[in-house]
Amino acid sequence: MMSNYLSEVAVAMVLSDATMYKVSTHALIKFEQGYLQKDFLFHLFNLFKGYTFMEEPGTRVPKSGHRRGKVKSY
């Protein structure tokens, strides 16, 4: 079980800009932020690291266009 604080943060993020989806019988939340909000995303990751299968946040890198090869989001 998550603490009340983490539950409130999760609900607030889903109501703002996180994505929630279902895989099999599990509900998952995707916290994705642009590269300018990197510090905020890493803070969220540290809060929820006990509930993730990832060791660190992933990155989204465009394969084409003017930002090709640069981090678009975390």
PDB file of N, CA, C and O in Angstrom:
ATOM      1  N   MET A   1       0.836  -1.193   0.000  1.00  0.00           N
ATOM      2  CA  MET A   1       0.000   0.000   0.000  1.00  0.00           C
ATOM      3  C   MET A   1       0.877   1.251   0.000  1.00  0.00           C
ATOM      4  O   MET A   1       1.910   1.320   0.665  1.00  0.00           O
ATOM      5  N   MET A   2       0.424   2.224  -0.767  1.00  0.00           N
ATOM      6  CA  MET A   2       1.101   3.513  -0.788  1.00  0.00           C
ATOM      7  C   MET A   2       0.636   4.358   0.389  1.00  0.00           C
ATOM      8  O   MET A   2      -0.482   4.208   0.883  1.00  0.00           O
ATOM      9  N   SER A   3       1.509   5.237   0.820  1.00  0.00           N
ATOM     10  CA  SER A   3       1.120   6.173   1.873  1.00  0.00           C
ATOM     11  C   SER A   3       0.052   7.119   1.326  1.00  0.00           C
ATOM     12  O   SER A   3      -0.111   7.253   0.113  1.00  0.00           O
ATOM     13  N   ASN A   4      -0.663   7.765   2.224  1.00  0.00           N
ATOM     14  CA  ASN A   4      -1.668   8.746   1.809  1.00  0.00           C
ATOM     15  C   ASN A   4      -1.035   9.855   0.976  1.00  0.00           C
ATOM     16  O   ASN A   4      -1.621  10.309  -0.006  1.00  0.00           O
ATOM     17  N   TYR A   5       0.160  10.289   1.367  1.00  0.00           N
ATOM     18  CA  TYR A   5       0.849  11.352   0.643  1.00  0.00           C
ATOM     19  C   TYR A   5       1.112  10.942  -0.802  1.00  0.00           C
ATOM     20  O   TYR A   5       0.806  11.699  -1.723  1.00  0.00           O
ATOM     21  N   LEU A   6       1.681   9.744  -1.013  1.00  0.00           N
ATOM     22  CA  LEU A   6       1.964   9.293  -2.372  1.00  0.00           C
ATOM     23  C   LEU A   6       0.683   9.091  -3.175  1.00  0.00           C
ATOM     24  O   LEU A   6       0.645   9.382  -4.371  1.00  0.00           O
ATOM     25  N   SER A   7      -0.352   8.601  -2.531  1.00  0.00           N
ATOM     26  CA  SER A   7      -1.643   8.447  -3.218  1.00  0.00           C
ATOM     27  C   SER A   7      -2.156   9.800  -3.695  1.00  0.00           C
ATOM     28  O   SER A   7      -2.649   9.923  -4.816  1.00  0.00           O
ATOM     29  N   GLU A   8      -2.040  10.807  -2.848  1.00  0.00           N
ATOM     30  CA  GLU A   8      -2.491  12.150  -3.225  1.00  0.00           C
ATOM     31  C   GLU A   8      -1.650  12.725  -4.361  1.00  0.00           C
ATOM     32  O   GLU A   8      -2.187  13.365  -5.265  1.00  0.00           O
ATOM     33  N   VAL A   9      -0.336  12.503  -4.323  1.00  0.00           N
ATOM     34  CA  VAL A   9       0.535  12.972  -5.404  1.00  0.00           C
ATOM     35  C   VAL A   9       0.154  12.272  -6.706  1.00  0.00           C
ATOM     36  O   VAL A   9       0.067  12.917  -7.751  1.00  0.00           O
ATOM     37  N   ALA A  10      -0.075  10.960  -6.654  1.00  0.00           N
ATOM     38  CA  ALA A  10      -0.441  10.202  -7.852  1.00  0.00           C
ATOM     39  C   ALA A  10      -1.756  10.708  -8.445  1.00  0.00           C
ATOM     40  O   ALA A  10      -1.853  10.897  -9.658  1.00  0.00           O
ATOM     41  N   VAL A  11      -2.753  10.926  -7.613  1.00  0.00           N
ATOM     42  CA  VAL A  11      -4.045  11.429  -8.098  1.00  0.00           C
ATOM     43  C   VAL A  11      -3.872  12.823  -8.703  1.00  0.00           C
ATOM     44  O   VAL A  11      -4.421  13.111  -9.766  1.00  0.00           O
ATOM     45  N   ALA A  12      -3.119  13.677  -8.034  1.00  0.00           N
ATOM     46  CA  ALA A  12      -2.893  15.030  -8.555  1.00  0.00           C
ATOM     47  C   ALA A  12      -2.188  14.992  -9.903  1.00  0.00           C
ATOM     48  O   ALA A  12      -2.530  15.764 -10.799  1.00  0.00           O
ATOM     49  N   MET A  13      -1.215  14.112 -10.059  1.00  0.00           N
ATOM     50  CA  MET A  13      -0.502  14.015 -11.330  1.00  0.00           C
ATOM     51  C   MET A  13      -1.404  13.480 -12.437  1.00  0.00           C
ATOM     52  O   MET A  13      -1.339  13.957 -13.570  1.00  0.00           O
ATOM     53  N   VAL A  14      -2.239  12.501 -12.124  1.00  0.00           N
ATOM     54  CA  VAL A  14      -3.163  11.963 -13.132  1.00  0.00           C
ATOM     55  C   VAL A  14      -4.177  13.036 -13.536  1.00  0.00           C
ATOM     56  O   VAL A  14      -4.552  13.125 -14.705  1.00  0.00           O
ATOM     57  N   LEU A  15      -4.617  13.840 -12.585  1.00  0.00           N
ATOM     58  CA  LEU A  15      -5.548  14.923 -12.903  1.00  0.00           C
ATOM     59  C   LEU A  15      -4.875  16.038 -13.700  1.00  0.00           C
ATOM     60  O   LEU A  15      -5.549  16.776 -14.418  1.00  0.00           O
ATOM     61  N   SER A  16      -3.561  16.167 -13.581  1.00  0.00           N
ATOM     62  CA  SER A  16      -2.873  17.228 -14.330  1.00  0.00           C
ATOM     63  C   SER A  16      -2.343  16.679 -15.648  1.00  0.00           C
ATOM     64  O   SER A  16      -2.989  16.872 -16.678  1.00  0.00           O
ATOM     65  N   ASP A  17      -1.195  16.004 -15.663  1.00  0.00           N
ATOM     66  CA  ASP A  17      -0.658  15.602 -16.961  1.00  0.00           C
ATOM     67  C   ASP A  17      -0.043  14.210 -17.027  1.00  0.00           C
ATOM     68  O   ASP A  17       0.574  13.872 -18.036  1.00  0.00           O
ATOM     69  N   ALA A  18      -0.186  13.407 -16.008  1.00  0.00           N
ATOM     70  CA  ALA A  18       0.283  12.021 -16.083  1.00  0.00           C
ATOM     71  C   ALA A  18      -0.762  11.186 -16.830  1.00  0.00           C
ATOM     72  O   ALA A  18      -1.905  11.608 -17.005  1.00  0.00           O
ATOM     73  N   THR A  19      -0.347  10.003 -17.262  1.00  0.00           N
ATOM     74  CA  THR A  19      -1.242   9.100 -17.973  1.00  0.00           C
ATOM     75  C   THR A  19      -1.416   7.831 -17.155  1.00  0.00           C
ATOM     76  O   THR A  19      -0.441   7.278 -16.646  1.00  0.00           O
ATOM     77  N   MET A  20      -2.644   7.373 -17.028  1.00  0.00           N
ATOM     78  CA  MET A  20      -2.923   6.133 -16.319  1.00  0.00           C
ATOM     79  C   MET A  20      -3.515   5.152 -17.308  1.00  0.00           C
ATOM     80  O   MET A  20      -4.403   5.500 -18.086  1.00  0.00           O
ATOM     81  N   TYR A  21      -3.018   3.920 -17.275  1.00  0.00           N
ATOM     82  CA  TYR A  21      -3.534   2.900 -18.176  1.00  0.00           C
ATOM     83  C   TYR A  21      -3.478   1.536 -17.508  1.00  0.00           C
ATOM     84  O   TYR A  21      -2.822   1.363 -16.481  1.00  0.00           O
ATOM     85  N   LYS A  22      -4.167   0.573 -18.096  1.00  0.00           N
ATOM     86  CA  LYS A  22      -4.280  -0.764 -17.530  1.00  0.00           C
ATOM     87  C   LYS A  22      -3.544  -1.757 -18.423  1.00  0.00           C
ATOM     88  O   LYS A  22      -3.717  -1.759 -19.642  1.00  0.00           O
ATOM     89  N   VAL A  23      -2.721  -2.600 -17.801  1.00  0.00           N
ATOM     90  CA  VAL A  23      -2.047  -3.688 -18.486  1.00  0.00           C
ATOM     91  C   VAL A  23      -2.383  -4.956 -17.713  1.00  0.00           C
ATOM     92  O   VAL A  23      -1.990  -5.116 -16.558  1.00  0.00           O
ATOM     93  N   SER A  24      -3.109  -5.848 -18.361  1.00  0.00           N
ATOM     94  CA  SER A  24      -3.576  -7.072 -17.716  1.00  0.00           C
ATOM     95  C   SER A  24      -4.433  -6.688 -16.507  1.00  0.00           C
ATOM     96  O   SER A  24      -5.491  -6.080 -16.672  1.00  0.00           O
ATOM     97  N   THR A  25      -4.000  -7.027 -15.322  1.00  0.00           N
ATOM     98  CA  THR A  25      -4.766  -6.684 -14.122  1.00  0.00           C
ATOM     99  C   THR A  25      -4.127  -5.550 -13.330  1.00  0.00           C
ATOM    100  O   THR A  25      -4.544  -5.262 -12.209  1.00  0.00           O
ATOM    101  N   HIS A  26      -3.105  -4.900 -13.916  1.00  0.00           N
ATOM    102  CA  HIS A  26      -2.369  -3.847 -13.215  1.00  0.00           C
ATOM    103  C   HIS A  26      -2.698  -2.466 -13.787  1.00  0.00           C
ATOM    104  O   HIS A  26      -2.800  -2.288 -15.001  1.00  0.00           O
ATOM    105  N   ALA A  27      -2.859  -1.511 -12.901  1.00  0.00           N
ATOM    106  CA  ALA A  27      -3.017  -0.107 -13.312  1.00  0.00           C
ATOM    107  C   ALA A  27      -1.651   0.553 -13.212  1.00  0.00           C
ATOM    108  O   ALA A  27      -0.981   0.454 -12.184  1.00  0.00           O
ATOM    109  N   LEU A  28      -1.239   1.226 -14.278  1.00  0.00           N
ATOM    110  CA  LEU A  28       0.064   1.872 -14.325  1.00  0.00           C
ATOM    111  C   LEU A  28      -0.092   3.373 -14.552  1.00  0.00           C
ATOM    112  O   LEU A  28      -1.036   3.819 -15.204  1.00  0.00           O
ATOM    113  N   ILE A  29       0.838   4.139 -14.009  1.00  0.00           N
ATOM    114  CA  ILE A  29       0.854   5.589 -14.214  1.00  0.00           C
ATOM    115  C   ILE A  29       2.163   5.941 -14.911  1.00  0.00           C
ATOM    116  O   ILE A  29       3.238   5.512 -14.494  1.00  0.00           O
ATOM    117  N   LYS A  30       2.056   6.720 -15.964  1.00  0.00           N
ATOM    118  CA  LYS A  30       3.239   7.191 -16.692  1.00  0.00           C
ATOM    119  C   LYS A  30       3.419   8.673 -16.396  1.00  0.00           C
ATOM    120  O   LYS A  30       2.584   9.500 -16.762  1.00  0.00           O
ATOM    121  N   PHE A  31       4.521   8.992 -15.728  1.00  0.00           N
ATOM    122  CA  PHE A  31       4.879  10.375 -15.443  1.00  0.00           C
ATOM    123  C   PHE A  31       5.885  10.794 -16.502  1.00  0.00           C
ATOM    124  O   PHE A  31       7.041  10.375 -16.442  1.00  0.00           O
ATOM    125  N   GLU A  32       5.483  11.601 -17.460  1.00  0.00           N
ATOM    126  CA  GLU A  32       6.401  12.056 -18.498  1.00  0.00           C
ATOM    127  C   GLU A  32       6.435  13.573 -18.490  1.00  0.00           C
ATOM    128  O   GLU A  32       5.398  14.236 -18.491  1.00  0.00           O
ATOM    129  N   GLN A  33       7.652  14.110 -18.483  1.00  0.00           N
ATOM    130  CA  GLN A  33       7.835  15.558 -18.456  1.00  0.00           C
ATOM    131  C   GLN A  33       8.857  15.935 -19.522  1.00  0.00           C
ATOM    132  O   GLN A  33       9.752  15.151 -19.837  1.00  0.00           O
ATOM    133  N   GLY A  34       8.721  17.129 -20.071  1.00  0.00           N
ATOM    134  CA  GLY A  34       9.683  17.638 -21.038  1.00  0.00           C
ATOM    135  C   GLY A  34      11.038  17.857 -20.406  1.00  0.00           C
ATOM    136  O   GLY A  34      11.171  17.875 -19.183  1.00  0.00           O
ATOM    137  N   TYR A  35      12.057  18.026 -21.260  1.00  0.00           N
ATOM    138  CA  TYR A  35      13.424  18.146 -20.746  1.00  0.00           C
ATOM    139  C   TYR A  35      13.608  19.349 -19.834  1.00  0.00           C
ATOM    140  O   TYR A  35      14.510  19.347 -18.997  1.00  0.00           O
ATOM    141  N   LEU A  36      12.780  20.370 -19.973  1.00  0.00           N
ATOM    142  CA  LEU A  36      12.897  21.535 -19.081  1.00  0.00           C
ATOM    143  C   LEU A  36      12.433  21.216 -17.660  1.00  0.00           C
ATOM    144  O   LEU A  36      12.825  21.900 -16.715  1.00  0.00           O
ATOM    145  N   GLN A  37      11.606  20.187 -17.502  1.00  0.00           N
ATOM    146  CA  GLN A  37      11.107  19.772 -16.185  1.00  0.00           C
ATOM    147  C   GLN A  37      11.843  18.540 -15.669  1.00  0.00           C
ATOM    148  O   GLN A  37      11.298  17.785 -14.864  1.00  0.00           O
ATOM    149  N   LYS A  38      13.064  18.334 -16.123  1.00  0.00           N
ATOM    150  CA  LYS A  38      13.852  17.151 -15.748  1.00  0.00           C
ATOM    151  C   LYS A  38      13.957  17.005 -14.227  1.00  0.00           C
ATOM    152  O   LYS A  38      13.750  15.913 -13.698  1.00  0.00           O
ATOM    153  N   ASP A  39      14.274  18.083 -13.528  1.00  0.00           N
ATOM    154  CA  ASP A  39      14.436  18.003 -12.072  1.00  0.00           C
ATOM    155  C   ASP A  39      13.150  17.564 -11.385  1.00  0.00           C
ATOM    156  O   ASP A  39      13.183  16.765 -10.449  1.00  0.00           O
ATOM    157  N   PHE A  40      12.012  18.089 -11.852  1.00  0.00           N
ATOM    158  CA  PHE A  40      10.727  17.705 -11.283  1.00  0.00           C
ATOM    159  C   PHE A  40      10.460  16.221 -11.517  1.00  0.00           C
ATOM    160  O   PHE A  40      10.012  15.523 -10.607  1.00  0.00           O
ATOM    161  N   LEU A  41      10.731  15.733 -12.730  1.00  0.00           N
ATOM    162  CA  LEU A  41      10.509  14.324 -13.047  1.00  0.00           C
ATOM    163  C   LEU A  41      11.387  13.425 -12.187  1.00  0.00           C
ATOM    164  O   LEU A  41      10.927  12.389 -11.706  1.00  0.00           O
ATOM    165  N   PHE A  42      12.641  13.806 -11.989  1.00  0.00           N
ATOM    166  CA  PHE A  42      13.528  13.001 -11.151  1.00  0.00           C
ATOM    167  C   PHE A  42      13.057  13.025  -9.693  1.00  0.00           C
ATOM    168  O   PHE A  42      13.215  12.033  -8.982  1.00  0.00           O
ATOM    169  N   HIS A  43      12.491  14.125  -9.248  1.00  0.00           N
ATOM    170  CA  HIS A  43      11.901  14.182  -7.899  1.00  0.00           C
ATOM    171  C   HIS A  43      10.732  13.203  -7.794  1.00  0.00           C
ATOM    172  O   HIS A  43      10.637  12.451  -6.825  1.00  0.00           O
ATOM    173  N   LEU A  44       9.843  13.212  -8.791  1.00  0.00           N
ATOM    174  CA  LEU A  44       8.734  12.249  -8.795  1.00  0.00           C
ATOM    175  C   LEU A  44       9.249  10.816  -8.813  1.00  0.00           C
ATOM    176  O   LEU A  44       8.726   9.953  -8.107  1.00  0.00           O
ATOM    177  N   PHE A  45      10.266  10.567  -9.612  1.00  0.00           N
ATOM    178  CA  PHE A  45      10.838   9.227  -9.686  1.00  0.00           C
ATOM    179  C   PHE A  45      11.348   8.780  -8.319  1.00  0.00           C
ATOM    180  O   PHE A  45      11.126   7.640  -7.911  1.00  0.00           O
ATOM    181  N   ASN A  46      12.029   9.677  -7.614  1.00  0.00           N
ATOM    182  CA  ASN A  46      12.533   9.332  -6.282  1.00  0.00           C
ATOM    183  C   ASN A  46      11.394   9.049  -5.307  1.00  0.00           C
ATOM    184  O   ASN A  46      11.517   8.170  -4.455  1.00  0.00           O
ATOM    185  N   LEU A  47      10.296   9.780  -5.422  1.00  0.00           N
ATOM    186  CA  LEU A  47       9.149   9.521  -4.557  1.00  0.00           C
ATOM    187  C   LEU A  47       8.565   8.137  -4.795  1.00  0.00           C
ATOM    188  O   LEU A  47       8.192   7.447  -3.846  1.00  0.00           O
ATOM    189  N   PHE A  48       8.483   7.726  -6.059  1.00  0.00           N
ATOM    190  CA  PHE A  48       7.802   6.488  -6.428  1.00  0.00           C
ATOM    191  C   PHE A  48       8.743   5.339  -6.781  1.00  0.00           C
ATOM    192  O   PHE A  48       8.291   4.323  -7.310  1.00  0.00           O
ATOM    193  N   LYS A  49      10.045   5.474  -6.503  1.00  0.00           N
ATOM    194  CA  LYS A  49      10.994   4.450  -6.937  1.00  0.00           C
ATOM    195  C   LYS A  49      10.721   3.075  -6.329  1.00  0.00           C
ATOM    196  O   LYS A  49      11.130   2.064  -6.901  1.00  0.00           O
ATOM    197  N   GLY A  50      10.054   3.016  -5.209  1.00  0.00           N
ATOM    198  CA  GLY A  50       9.692   1.727  -4.610  1.00  0.00           C
ATOM    199  C   GLY A  50       8.540   1.038  -5.333  1.00  0.00           C
ATOM    200  O   GLY A  50       8.215  -0.110  -5.028  1.00  0.00           O
ATOM    201  N   TYR A  51       7.922   1.727  -6.288  1.00  0.00           N
ATOM    202  CA  TYR A  51       6.760   1.189  -7.000  1.00  0.00           C
ATOM    203  C   TYR A  51       7.013   1.069  -8.497  1.00  0.00           C
ATOM    204  O   TYR A  51       6.070   0.887  -9.267  1.00  0.00           O
ATOM    205  N   THR A  52       8.262   1.166  -8.920  1.00  0.00           N
ATOM    206  CA  THR A  52       8.574   1.123 -10.340  1.00  0.00           C
ATOM    207  C   THR A  52       9.462  -0.069 -10.664  1.00  0.00           C
ATOM    208  O   THR A  52      10.169  -0.589  -9.801  1.00  0.00           O
ATOM    209  N   PHE A  53       9.415  -0.487 -11.911  1.00  0.00           N
ATOM    210  CA  PHE A  53      10.291  -1.556 -12.372  1.00  0.00           C
ATOM    211  C   PHE A  53      11.550  -0.983 -13.020  1.00  0.00           C
ATOM    212  O   PHE A  53      12.425  -1.738 -13.440  1.00  0.00           O
ATOM    213  N   MET A  54      11.647   0.320 -13.104  1.00  0.00           N
ATOM    214  CA  MET A  54      12.788   0.978 -13.743  1.00  0.00           C
ATOM    215  C   MET A  54      13.823   1.379 -12.696  1.00  0.00           C
ATOM    216  O   MET A  54      13.480   1.691 -11.555  1.00  0.00           O
ATOM    217  N   GLU A  55      15.105   1.367 -13.102  1.00  0.00           N
ATOM    218  CA  GLU A  55      16.168   1.798 -12.205  1.00  0.00           C
ATOM    219  C   GLU A  55      16.395   3.296 -12.279  1.00  0.00           C
ATOM    220  O   GLU A  55      16.902   3.900 -11.333  1.00  0.00           O
ATOM    221  N   GLU A  56      16.020   3.899 -13.404  1.00  0.00           N
ATOM    222  CA  GLU A  56      16.108   5.351 -13.589  1.00  0.00           C
ATOM    223  C   GLU A  56      15.101   5.743 -14.662  1.00  0.00           C
ATOM    224  O   GLU A  56      14.660   4.895 -15.438  1.00  0.00           O
ATOM    225  N   PRO A  57      14.736   7.015 -14.712  1.00  0.00           N
ATOM    226  CA  PRO A  57      13.784   7.453 -15.731  1.00  0.00           C
ATOM    227  C   PRO A  57      14.324   7.216 -17.140  1.00  0.00           C
ATOM    228  O   PRO A  57      15.518   7.372 -17.396  1.00  0.00           O
ATOM    229  N   GLY A  58      13.439   6.843 -18.033  1.00  0.00           N
ATOM    230  CA  GLY A  58      13.810   6.683 -19.429  1.00  0.00           C
ATOM    231  C   GLY A  58      13.776   8.026 -20.137  1.00  0.00           C
ATOM    232  O   GLY A  58      13.351   9.032 -19.567  1.00  0.00           O
ATOM    233  N   THR A  59      14.224   8.034 -21.379  1.00  0.00           N
ATOM    234  CA  THR A  59      14.217   9.257 -22.174  1.00  0.00           C
ATOM    235  C   THR A  59      13.519   9.007 -23.495  1.00  0.00           C
ATOM    236  O   THR A  59      13.509   7.888 -24.009  1.00  0.00           O
ATOM    237  N   ARG A  60      12.935  10.065 -24.037  1.00  0.00           N
ATOM    238  CA  ARG A  60      12.362  10.028 -25.382  1.00  0.00           C
ATOM    239  C   ARG A  60      13.214  10.945 -26.245  1.00  0.00           C
ATOM    240  O   ARG A  60      13.377  12.131 -25.956  1.00  0.00           O
ATOM    241  N   VAL A  61      13.753  10.366 -27.312  1.00  0.00           N
ATOM    242  CA  VAL A  61      14.646  11.098 -28.205  1.00  0.00           C
ATOM    243  C   VAL A  61      14.070  11.046 -29.616  1.00  0.00           C
ATOM    244  O   VAL A  61      13.859   9.956 -30.147  1.00  0.00           O
ATOM    245  N   PRO A  62      13.811  12.205 -30.239  1.00  0.00           N
ATOM    246  CA  PRO A  62      13.299  12.206 -31.609  1.00  0.00           C
ATOM    247  C   PRO A  62      14.302  11.581 -32.588  1.00  0.00           C
ATOM    248  O   PRO A  62      15.508  11.809 -32.491  1.00  0.00           O
ATOM    249  N   LYS A  63      13.781  10.793 -33.527  1.00  0.00           N
ATOM    250  CA  LYS A  63      14.640  10.152 -34.520  1.00  0.00           C
ATOM    251  C   LYS A  63      14.841  11.025 -35.752  1.00  0.00           C
ATOM    252  O   LYS A  63      15.704  10.747 -36.585  1.00  0.00           O
ATOM    253  N   SER A  64      14.047  12.073 -35.862  1.00  0.00           N
ATOM    254  CA  SER A  64      14.200  12.977 -36.999  1.00  0.00           C
ATOM    255  C   SER A  64      13.792  14.391 -36.577  1.00  0.00           C
ATOM    256  O   SER A  64      13.273  14.594 -35.479  1.00  0.00           O
ATOM    257  N   GLY A  65      14.030  15.353 -37.451  1.00  0.00           N
ATOM    258  CA  GLY A  65      13.662  16.748 -37.162  1.00  0.00           C
ATOM    259  C   GLY A  65      14.821  17.533 -36.591  1.00  0.00           C
ATOM    260  O   GLY A  65      15.941  17.035 -36.476  1.00  0.00           O
ATOM    261  N   HIS A  66      14.529  18.767 -36.238  1.00  0.00           N
ATOM    262  CA  HIS A  66      15.599  19.664 -35.792  1.00  0.00           C
ATOM    263  C   HIS A  66      16.168  19.302 -34.424  1.00  0.00           C
ATOM    264  O   HIS A  66      17.280  19.724 -34.107  1.00  0.00           O
ATOM    265  N   ARG A  67      15.450  18.534 -33.599  1.00  0.00           N
ATOM    266  CA  ARG A  67      15.953  18.122 -32.282  1.00  0.00           C
ATOM    267  C   ARG A  67      16.437  16.670 -32.301  1.00  0.00           C
ATOM    268  O   ARG A  67      16.583  16.055 -31.245  1.00  0.00           O
ATOM    269  N   ARG A  68      16.684  16.125 -33.482  1.00  0.00           N
ATOM    270  CA  ARG A  68      17.096  14.733 -33.613  1.00  0.00           C
ATOM    271  C   ARG A  68      18.279  14.425 -32.693  1.00  0.00           C
ATOM    272  O   ARG A  68      19.280  15.141 -32.686  1.00  0.00           O
ATOM    273  N   GLY A  69      18.144  13.345 -31.916  1.00  0.00           N
ATOM    274  CA  GLY A  69      19.222  12.913 -31.041  1.00  0.00           C
ATOM    275  C   GLY A  69      19.267  13.623 -29.698  1.00  0.00           C
ATOM    276  O   GLY A  69      20.061  13.236 -28.841  1.00  0.00           O
ATOM    277  N   LYS A  70      18.448  14.647 -29.477  1.00  0.00           N
ATOM    278  CA  LYS A  70      18.412  15.367 -28.200  1.00  0.00           C
ATOM    279  C   LYS A  70      17.202  14.910 -27.392  1.00  0.00           C
ATOM    280  O   LYS A  70      16.162  14.577 -27.960  1.00  0.00           O
ATOM    281  N   VAL A  71      17.336  14.896 -26.090  1.00  0.00           N
ATOM    282  CA  VAL A  71      16.243  14.443 -25.225  1.00  0.00           C
ATOM    283  C   VAL A  71      15.049  15.369 -25.369  1.00  0.00           C
ATOM    284  O   VAL A  71      15.164  16.583 -25.201  1.00  0.00           O
ATOM    285  N   LYS A  72      13.895  14.779 -25.684  1.00  0.00           N
ATOM    286  CA  LYS A  72      12.649  15.536 -25.778  1.00  0.00           C
ATOM    287  C   LYS A  72      11.930  15.509 -24.435  1.00  0.00           C
ATOM    288  O   LYS A  72      11.402  16.522 -23.977  1.00  0.00           O
ATOM    289  N   SER A  73      11.919  14.321 -23.806  1.00  0.00           N
ATOM    290  CA  SER A  73      11.237  14.186 -22.512  1.00  0.00           C
ATOM    291  C   SER A  73      11.827  13.032 -21.711  1.00  0.00           C
ATOM    292  O   SER A  73      12.531  12.171 -22.237  1.00  0.00           O
ATOM    293  N   TYR A  74      11.512  13.049 -20.425  1.00  0.00           N
ATOM    294  CA  TYR A  74      11.919  11.990 -19.494  1.00  0.00           C
ATOM    295  C   TYR A  74      10.683  11.308 -18.978  1.00  0.00           C
ATOM    296  O   TYR A  74      10.780  10.379 -18.176  1.00  0.00           O
TER     297      TYR A  74
END
